Amino acid sequence: MMPLTITGRAVLLLSLIGLTACSNLGEKRTLLASAGFKTFPATTPAQLSKLHSIKSGKVVPVNGKKGTVYVFADTSRKALLIGTPAQYQTYRALKLKQQKIDEQLLDSQVNMDNADWNAFGDESGWGWGVASDPM
């Protein structure tokens, strides 16, 4: 396998960050709940209609009688997750922290994949043979 160039690493990193940022609905639910968003099940036809009218997979601001709230439509669980502006800011901070952790993990994986293992020699026998084989 050829080592990745700096440009190749950057493209890989950005691609994986984009995928991890939007791919895991369960992770998003967890972050929203951790930020204090409340879950409201949609049980009536009117509630279900409203649930499906909101852009799925995104946290969107909605102006209500008491000001702006942030709403996440969880169509797979037929529920809305609703939070205050302060809870939304907490969610964004948690999301940013998670993205940084994901980036660090990816960086460490790329560094391990590109490590120069030749320092141990071609005949080091990593994992080959039986445990009793002398090195």
Order of alpha helices (4+ residues) and beta strands (2+ residues): alpha-alpha-beta-alpha-beta-beta-beta-alpha
